[in-house]
Amino acid sequence: MESGYGWVVKTAHVEYKRPMVMGQEFSVETGIDSINDRGCRVSFEIRMINNNKIACDGWFDYILIDIETGKALKVTKEMIEKYSI
């Protein structure tokens, strides 16, 4: 944000597998699946602590924006190199 960049969700996909209840503890694991000059895809998995079963998983597609204008920007080569495996 200090650089004037922000990430906005373009598409969200969530697959619910098991219900959870208020107060139930869970863990979240995330990772960048892909990144290119148009944005990135971040996957996630939510697991219930009591039985280690997946409650839901999915992915989000993000686009990079200019915080001042709200317009989409190309992801820089430096960003791609930093977050690519």
Summary of the structure (lengths in Angstrom):
residues: 85
radius of gyration: 15.7
end to end distance: 23.3
largest distance: 45.5
contacts: 193
relative contact order: 0.29
helix: 8%
strand: 55%
